[in-house]
């Protein structure tokens, strides 16, 4: 099931590639929520990492994402995994958008023994 959120980009991190070849990149979007804005971290993995290349902090975007949950060493983790971005501003660079391929879901084999999978 897909979800959307709209807000301003606060931060776009550099891509991280692990020894296994797994690549991810995270961004933080500030969503106005009454008196206290929420800073929402969204990760993009594998081929979706490139969706962040044309974006910059301060830009208003709508991000489409899936919620992913898993167990790791007896603990449970949730991630918001983005797969589509539409820039709200009228920019000279095109909005990053892609719906054509299925999202990639890492398996335990994608991580080193000391890596936490998020």
N, C-alpha and C positions, 0 to 999 in steps of 0.2 A: 504494500500500500504506500503510495507516495504522499508526501506532505510538502507544503510550500511555506516559506516565510519571507517577509520583505523587510529590509532594513539597510543601514549604511555599513559599508565595509570598514572595519577598524584596523584590521591586520591581515596580511597575506604572508604566510611563512614560505621559506624556501622549500623546494621538494627534498624529501628524504628517501634515499634508496638503500635498502638493506642488502646484506650479503646474499640473501636468497633471490634477489632480483625484484622483490616487491617494492613498489614506489608509492608514496603518499605525500599529500600536501594539505595543509590545513589553513583555514581562514576563519576570522572572527567577524560576525555580523552583529551590529547593535540594533536591537529591536525595541522600539518604544512600547512600554507596557505600563501605562499609568505613570505613577510618581517615580518608579525605579526602572530605568532601561535595563534590558537583559543583554548580556554579551554571550552570544551563542557560537560555539565552536563547531565547525562543519569540516569533515575531512573528504578529500577526493583521492581516489586510488587508481593506480595503473594509467590507462589512457585518459581518464577524466582529469588528471593533474593538469593537462594542457588547457582546460577550460579557464584557469585562473590567469593565464599569460597576458591577456589584454585588459585585465582589471587593475584598479588601483584603490588605495584607501580613500574614503570619503565618497565613493561612488555608491549610489543607491541601486540595489539589486533585489530581484526575487530569485530565491534558490529553491529548487525542487530536490528533495532528498528522501531517503528511506531510513527508517530506524532499524539498526542492527543490534542485536544482543547476543551475548555468548558467555560461557563459563570458562574460566582459566584458573587452574590451581585452586578450585573451591571458591573463587570469587566471581561475581557477575558484573559485567561491564556493558554499557550501552554506547553506541556511536551514532551520530547523524552522518550518513554517507551521501554526499551530494552527487548528482549526475546531470543537472541542468542549471544554467544561470542565464537570466535575462537582465540586462542592464536597463534601468529605468530612465537614465539620463540620455539625452540626444548627443551621443559622442561621435567623434570622427572614426573611432575604431568600432568594428562590429561587436555586438553582444556575443558572449560565449554561449553557445547552445548546442546540445547534442542529445538526441533521444534514440539514435539508431542502434546502439549496441546495449547488450545486457550489462548490468553492473558486475564488477568482479568482487567476489567474496573470499577473503583469505582463509586458508586452512592452517591448522597448527604447524604444518610443515613449512609454511612461509616465514616462520620466525626462528631466530636463534634461541638457544636455551635461556639466555639471560634477557631477551627482548620481551617487553610487555606488549601485547598485540593491540595497541591503540595509539 
